Amino acid sequence: MNELEKLEKRKKSTRHILITVSVLFIFLMLVLPLLCIIASSLKEGFAFYMQSIRTDYVKSALKVTLIATVAAVVINIFFGLCVSWLLTKFSFRGKQMLATLIDIPFSISPVIVGLAFLMTFGRLGWTYPFIRAINQFFGTNIRIAFAIPGVILATVFVTFPYVSREVIPVLNAQGKDEEEAAALMGAGGLKIFFKITFPQMKWALLYGVILCTSRALGEFGAVNALSKTRGETFTLPLEIDALYMSGTEQSVTAAFAVSSLLVILAVIILFLRNILEYRAKTRRESR
């Protein structure tokens, strides 16, 4: 056996070992736990499963989760695009600092984020006198902490980087030549954006939206600090925790049933992400 054949044999052995390790790790760490959730959710039968996910608490938690997720995605699309366009198309003092600040949610614990918002908008926060004055003047009952707005704020904070961090590399790779040429020909800023900039980044934007959505659906720590009323401000992760901590066998099974909803949503999001990756890859190869 010559050296080339030995090298090919070693490469093949290494490939098989890496495949085995990867498959075992993914199965043990990802697939098996998710299968256990599905199996545990059906422990008491399908009728109990349907009953568990149809309670008023679960319906309220699902509603709050969807509201917070949709609000976070919409807000992050707007500000993510603004920040991405600013950082890639303009030069200004403090640009690097702004780029660094975007990544703060990646490095701060969500629990700390929730406490920070609580100390800002809660009864002990510096904004509380202003909120109370507004309520007294207009006769309203505006609340941020321990209310839906607080849940939305916490969700927006922890998901903010996902859109911008997907779009920025694409805009950097695109450069400014086409946009500058269009501007010299008299095109306006919005026309340049929708005709030149947006078509180049739309797949990255959609991918960032999917990542933002998946992160928002599963957020627990930051929301937990700002949401204390079950049936009103609880999200699905908080409702799952409340059911599990109840301690009874049926409530634990119900917790797994509600958890399966998040598993189903995660699978749908993963499926959509793979479609987008395939479409983006096909588009790159067709150029």
N, C-alpha and C positions, 0 to 999 in steps of 0.2 A: 504493500500500500504506500503510495507516494505521499508527499507532504500536503498536496492539494486535497487529496481524498480524506486525509486525516483532519484537515481544517474543516472541510464540509461536514464531516461526521461530528466534530465538536460543536459546530454551529447548529446542526440539527438537534443534538442532545440538549444544548443550551436553550434552544427555542422550545423544545418540549417541556423542559423544566419550568421555564418562565410561564408558559401557557398553563401548566398544571397549578403553579402557585397562584397565578392571577385568578383562574376560575375558582379555586378553592376559597381564596380570600373573598371574592365577590359573593360567592354562594353563602359563606358563613356569616359575613358581615352585612350583606344587603338582602339577598333573596330569601334566605331562611327566616330572618326576623319578620319580614313582610308576610311570608306564608304563615308564620305563627300567629300574626295579628288576624289574618283572614280566618284561620282555623278557630282561633279563640272567639272571634266575633260570632261564629255560628255554633258555639258550644251548646247553647240553650235552644237551638232550632231556628229556622228561618222566620217563623212567626215572632219570636222574641226579638230577633234582629231588627225586623221592620218596626216593631213596637218601640225599640230603643232609639232608633234614628228619627222617630216621628214625635217625640215628646216636645212640649213647648220650649223647654230649655235648649234642646238641640236646634230646633227651628230658629230660635232667637240667636243662638251662637253662630249658626250658619249665616244668618242675615247680617250680623255684625261683621263677621269675617269677610263676606263678599263686599260689604260697604267699604270697609277699611282697605281691602285689596284693590278695588276699582279706583278709590280715591288716591291711593298711593301710586298706582300705575299712571293715572292721568297726570297727577302733579309731577311725578318723576319724568314723564315723557317731556313735559313742557320745560321744566328747569334743566333736565339732562341735556336736551337739545341746545338750550341757550348756553349752558356752560361749555358744552362740547364745541359749539361754533365759536364761542369767545376764545377758548384756549387754543384752537387750531388755526383760526383765521386772523387773529389780531395779536399784536405785541403791546404789552403794557407793563408798568411797574407792579410787582407783586404777583406776576403770572405763576411763578413756580410755587409760591405760597398757596395760592388758590388751588392749584393742582394737588397739592399735598393735603389741604383741608378736605377735599372731596373724599379721601380715603379714611377719614376719621371713623365712620361707622364700622370699618373693617377691624379696627384696633381697640374699640371700646366695647366692654361687655354690655349687652342689651339691658341688663338689670340696672346698670349705672345710668344708661340713657333714660330709662323709666323714672328713676329717682331724680334725675336732673330736671326732667319736665315737671315732675311733681313739686319740686322746690321752686320752680319757675311759675307754674300756673295754679298750684294748690293754695290752701288757706294760709300757708306760711310763706308763699312765694311773693316776690316783689311786684308781680302784676296783679295780684288779687285785689288790692284797693281800687285799681282802675276798672277791673271787671265788675266789682261790686257797685262802683259809682255808675257804670253804664246800666246795670240792671235796675238800680234805683231810679235813674233818670227816665228810662224808657219803659219801666215796668216789666222787664223781661226776666228770664231765669237762665241766662247764659252760663254754662259751665264747660270747663275744659278738662280738668282733672276729674277722674271717676265718671267720665261721660264719653260719648262717641267721639267728639273732637279730639280728646286726649289719645284715644286708641288710634285714630287716624294719624295724628302727629307722630306718635311713636313708630307706627308702621312706615310712614314716609321717611323718617330718619334712618332706620336700619336698612332700608332698601334703596336709598338715594344713589349710591355709587354704581348700581348695576347697569343702568341705561347708559350713563356717560362713559363708563369704562369700556363698554362694547363699541360705542360710536367713535370715541376719540382716535383709536388706532386707524380706523377706516378713513377718517377725515385727514389724518396726518399723511397716510399713504396716497390719498387723492391729490394733495397739493393745492396750490392756488391758481395755477396757470389758466385753467378753463374759466374759472370765475372772474379772474382779472380780464381775460379776453372779452367775456360777455359784458363786463362793466364798461370797458372801453367802447363797446359797440352800442352803449346806451341802455342796457338792461338794468332794471331796478333790483334792489336787494331781495325782495320777496320772489320776484321772477327767477333770479339766479338761484335762490334756495330751492324752489320747487322744481325747476327745470334741470339743474345741474347737480346741486349738492344732495338733495334728498334721494334721487334715484340711486346714487352711489352707496348710500348708507342705510337703505331701507331694510336690508336683511339683518344687518348688525343691530338696528333699532328693534326689529321684531324679536331677535334673540335676546336682547337686553330686557325687553318687556316680559318675555317668558321667564327669565331668571328672576326678575323683580316680582312677578306674580307668585312663583314658587316660594320665594323667601317670605313674602307677605303672608301667604296662607299658613305657614308654619311658625310664625313669630310667637314667642311665649314670654321671654324675660321682660322686655320693655313694656309690653302690653299688660303684663301681670301687675306691674307697679301702678298702673293708671286705671285699672279696671277691677272693681271689687263687688259689683252687683250681678249676681247670677241671674240670668234671664233678661238682662238689660244691656250690659256692656261686656259680657263674657264672649270671647271668641271660641272657636272650636278647640284649639289647644287647651284653653283654660277650662272649658267644659269637660274635656277628657280627663284633665287632672282632678277636677272636682269629683267626677264619678269614680275614678280610681281610688282617691283618698277616702271615699265613703266607707270602704272596707268590706262591704257585703259581697257575697259571691256574684249576685245578680248585677250589682252596680259595676263590679270589675268587668264582667262580661259586656255590659252596656258600654263601658269605656272603650273596650276593644272594637265594638260595633261602630261607635262614632269615629274611632281611629281609622277604620277601614274607609270612611269617606275621604279622609285626607290621603290615604294610600291610592284610592281611585283617582282623585284629582292629580296626584303626583304622576301616576302612570299616563294620564291624558296629557299633562304638560310635557313629560318626557317624549311622548309620541310626537307631539307638535314640534318639539325642539329638533328631533331627528329629521322630520320633514324639512324644516327650515335649513338645517345643515346640508341636507342633500340638495335642496334647491340652490343654495348659495354655492356649493361645490360645482354643481352642473353649470351654473352661470359663469363661474370663473373659468372652467374648462372650455366653454363655448366661445370665449373671447379670442 
